[in-house]
Amino acid sequence: MTDILRFITEGIKPACPSSARKLRTQAARYSVVGVELYRRGFSSPLLKCLNLEEANYVLREVHEGICGSHSGGRTLAAKILRAGYYWPTLKTECMEFFKKCIQCQKHGNLIHTSAEQLHSIISPWPFALWGMDILGPFPIAKGQCKFLLVAVDYFTKWIEAEPLATITASNVQKFFWKNIITRFGIPYAIVTDNGLQFTDHKLNKFLQDLGIKHRVTSVEHP
């Protein structure tokens, strides 16, 4: 990122036209405040760019420092971004740091379930089997909405979606009643991940009373 800093502050660019064009494109995402380089985020404030030594310190502090919780690679990267720091290889280094952490390897959760062959989810008729998931958070929109609740019919690929400000089991139940049951009838089953909004006792009691089966899959694969 030294090249980007020198280009912004001093206008120095490579002699090669293609390299200079690439550098100008990259520099458009950065700003200089004082003598520090910052990267602009889509849904976050300016992120301070760190050098190698500073990045290693932040990695250790966030992962295993005073307030560290030995998070996984993706969670570690998200925490660092929320803290306001950035470097180009952030996500890759977080994954590698997590894999090399001795404590994480010793005490991490072990999967004892034997591997099985994957099977396709098939719907016998239209609007009988729905997959449902929550997307976001996105940049805050009108009405403080920053999440999107989406349902897809496995047979027709018909999509129902609704923006939400908060993701609660009550909102999921209202969406399911208004957008699916009252429009397409009572389905045979729904497929969701094991998020707290979908495993809520009241929501499952609601589905059970209507005779709707609730199938739970791994995260991000409904």
C-alpha positions as CSV (number, residue, x, y, z in Angstrom):
1,M,0.0,0.0,0.0
2,T,3.1,2.2,0.0
3,D,2.6,2.8,-3.7
4,I,-0.9,4.0,-3.2
5,L,0.1,6.4,-0.4
6,R,2.9,7.8,-2.6
7,F,0.6,8.2,-5.6
8,I,-2.0,10.1,-3.5
9,T,0.4,12.3,-1.7
10,E,3.1,12.8,-4.3
11,G,1.6,11.8,-7.6
12,I,4.3,9.2,-8.2
13,K,3.1,6.4,-10.5
14,P,4.7,3.5,-12.4
15,A,6.2,4.1,-15.9
16,C,4.1,1.2,-17.3
17,P,0.7,2.6,-18.6
18,S,-1.2,-0.5,-17.5
19,S,0.3,-0.5,-14.0
20,A,-0.4,3.2,-13.7
21,R,-4.0,2.7,-14.7
22,K,-4.4,-0.2,-12.2
23,L,-2.8,2.0,-9.4
24,R,-5.2,4.9,-10.2
25,T,-8.2,2.5,-9.9
26,Q,-7.0,1.1,-6.6
27,A,-6.2,4.6,-5.2
28,A,-9.8,5.7,-5.8
29,R,-10.8,3.6,-2.8
30,Y,-8.4,5.2,-0.4
31,S,-8.0,8.6,1.3
32,V,-5.2,10.2,3.2
33,V,-5.9,11.9,6.6
34,G,-2.8,13.6,7.9
35,V,-0.1,11.2,7.1
36,E,-2.2,8.0,7.5
37,L,-3.8,6.0,4.7
38,Y,-7.4,5.0,5.1
39,R,-9.7,2.8,2.9
40,R,-13.3,3.7,2.2
41,G,-15.8,1.1,3.3
42,F,-19.3,0.4,1.7
43,S,-21.1,0.3,5.0
44,S,-18.5,1.3,7.5
45,P,-16.4,4.4,8.3
46,L,-12.8,4.9,7.0
47,L,-10.6,1.9,7.8
48,K,-7.1,2.6,8.9
49,C,-4.5,0.7,6.7
50,L,-1.9,-1.1,8.6
51,N,1.6,-2.3,7.8
52,L,2.9,-5.8,8.4
53,E,4.0,-5.2,12.0
54,E,0.8,-3.4,13.0
55,A,-1.3,-6.1,11.3
56,N,0.4,-8.9,13.2
57,Y,-0.2,-7.0,16.5
58,V,-3.9,-6.5,15.8
59,L,-4.3,-10.1,14.8
60,R,-2.9,-11.3,18.1
61,E,-4.7,-8.8,20.2
62,V,-8.2,-9.4,18.7
63,H,-7.8,-13.2,18.6
64,E,-6.1,-13.9,21.9
65,G,-5.6,-10.6,23.7
66,I,-7.4,-9.3,26.9
67,C,-10.8,-9.2,25.1
68,G,-10.0,-12.0,22.6
69,S,-12.2,-15.0,22.4
70,H,-10.2,-17.2,20.0
71,S,-12.7,-16.6,17.2
72,G,-12.7,-18.4,13.9
73,G,-11.1,-17.0,10.7
74,R,-14.1,-15.3,9.2
75,T,-15.3,-13.9,12.6
76,L,-11.8,-12.6,13.4
77,A,-11.7,-10.8,10.0
78,A,-15.1,-9.2,10.7
79,K,-14.1,-8.1,14.2
80,I,-11.0,-6.4,12.8
81,L,-13.0,-4.6,10.2
82,R,-15.5,-3.4,12.8
83,A,-12.6,-2.2,14.9
84,G,-11.6,0.1,11.9
85,Y,-8.5,-1.6,10.5
86,Y,-7.7,-3.0,7.1
87,W,-4.9,-4.5,5.0
88,P,-5.1,-6.2,1.6
89,T,-4.6,-9.8,2.8
90,L,-6.8,-9.4,5.9
91,K,-9.1,-12.4,5.3
92,T,-6.4,-14.8,4.2
93,E,-4.2,-14.0,7.1
94,C,-7.0,-14.3,9.6
95,M,-7.8,-17.8,8.3
96,E,-4.1,-18.8,8.4
97,F,-3.7,-17.3,11.9
98,F,-6.7,-19.3,13.2
99,K,-5.4,-22.5,11.7
100,K,-2.0,-22.0,13.4
101,C,-3.4,-21.1,16.9
102,I,-2.5,-24.1,19.1
103,Q,-5.3,-23.3,21.6
104,C,-7.9,-23.3,18.9
105,Q,-6.7,-26.6,17.5
106,K,-6.7,-28.2,21.0
107,H,-10.0,-27.0,22.3
108,G,-12.0,-26.3,19.1
109,N,-15.2,-28.2,18.3
110,L,-14.6,-31.6,16.7
111,I,-17.1,-33.0,14.2
112,H,-17.6,-36.7,15.0
113,T,-20.4,-37.3,12.5
114,S,-19.3,-39.5,9.6
115,A,-19.5,-38.0,6.1
116,E,-22.5,-38.8,4.0
117,Q,-23.4,-38.4,0.3
118,L,-25.2,-35.2,-0.4
119,H,-28.7,-35.4,-1.8
120,S,-30.7,-32.9,-3.9
121,I,-33.8,-31.4,-2.4
122,I,-36.7,-32.1,-4.7
123,S,-40.2,-30.6,-4.5
124,P,-43.1,-32.8,-5.7
125,W,-45.4,-30.0,-6.8
126,P,-45.5,-26.1,-6.9
127,F,-45.4,-24.2,-3.6
128,A,-45.1,-27.4,-1.5
129,L,-41.5,-26.9,-0.4
130,W,-40.0,-23.5,0.4
131,G,-36.4,-22.5,1.4
132,M,-36.1,-19.5,3.7
133,D,-33.1,-17.5,4.8
134,I,-32.1,-14.0,6.0
135,L,-29.6,-11.8,4.1
136,G,-27.7,-8.9,5.5
137,P,-27.0,-6.7,7.3
138,F,-27.0,-4.2,4.4
139,P,-26.5,-0.4,4.5
140,I,-29.5,1.1,6.4
141,A,-32.4,1.9,4.1
142,K,-35.8,3.7,4.6
143,G,-37.5,2.6,7.8
144,Q,-34.2,1.5,9.3
145,C,-34.4,-1.7,7.3
146,K,-31.0,-3.5,6.9
147,F,-32.0,-7.2,6.5
148,L,-33.8,-9.1,3.8
149,L,-36.0,-12.1,4.6
150,V,-36.2,-14.3,1.4
151,A,-38.3,-17.4,0.6
152,V,-37.8,-19.4,-2.6
153,D,-40.1,-22.2,-3.9
154,Y,-38.1,-25.2,-4.8
155,F,-40.4,-26.2,-7.7
156,T,-41.1,-22.9,-9.5
157,K,-38.2,-20.9,-8.1
158,W,-40.7,-18.2,-7.2
159,I,-39.2,-15.7,-4.8
160,E,-40.9,-13.8,-2.0
161,A,-38.8,-11.2,-0.1
162,E,-39.4,-8.5,2.5
163,P,-37.0,-5.9,4.1
164,L,-36.8,-5.9,7.9
165,A,-35.3,-3.7,10.5
166,T,-34.9,-6.5,13.0
167,I,-34.7,-10.3,12.5
168,T,-36.9,-11.9,15.1
169,A,-39.0,-15.1,15.1
170,S,-42.1,-13.0,15.3
171,N,-41.2,-11.2,12.0
172,V,-40.4,-14.5,10.4
173,Q,-43.8,-15.9,11.4
174,K,-45.6,-12.8,10.1
175,F,-43.8,-13.0,6.8
176,F,-44.5,-16.7,6.4
177,W,-48.2,-16.1,7.1
178,K,-48.7,-13.0,4.9
179,N,-46.4,-13.8,2.0
180,I,-46.7,-17.6,1.7
181,I,-49.7,-19.2,3.5
182,T,-52.3,-16.5,2.5
183,R,-51.1,-16.4,-1.1
184,F,-50.1,-19.9,-2.0
185,G,-51.7,-22.1,0.7
186,I,-50.2,-24.2,3.4
187,P,-47.0,-25.9,2.2
188,Y,-45.8,-29.4,2.9
189,A,-42.5,-28.2,4.4
190,I,-40.0,-25.4,4.8
191,V,-36.2,-25.6,4.8
192,T,-34.1,-23.2,6.8
193,D,-30.7,-23.1,8.6
194,N,-30.5,-23.4,12.3
195,G,-30.6,-19.7,13.1
196,L,-32.2,-18.6,16.3
197,Q,-35.1,-17.0,14.4
198,F,-36.0,-20.3,12.7
199,T,-35.5,-22.6,15.7
200,D,-37.7,-20.5,18.0
201,H,-40.2,-22.5,20.0
202,K,-43.2,-20.4,19.2
203,L,-42.4,-20.4,15.4
204,N,-42.1,-24.2,15.4
205,K,-45.3,-24.5,17.4
206,F,-47.0,-22.4,14.8
207,L,-45.7,-24.6,12.0
208,Q,-46.6,-27.8,13.9
209,D,-50.2,-26.6,14.4
210,L,-50.6,-26.1,10.7
211,G,-49.0,-29.5,9.9
212,I,-46.0,-28.0,8.2
213,K,-42.7,-29.9,8.5
214,H,-39.6,-27.9,9.4
215,R,-36.4,-29.2,7.9
216,V,-33.1,-27.7,9.2
217,T,-29.9,-27.7,7.2
218,S,-26.4,-26.4,7.6
219,V,-25.9,-22.6,7.8
220,E,-26.2,-20.7,4.4
221,H,-27.5,-23.8,2.6
222,P,-31.4,-23.8,2.9
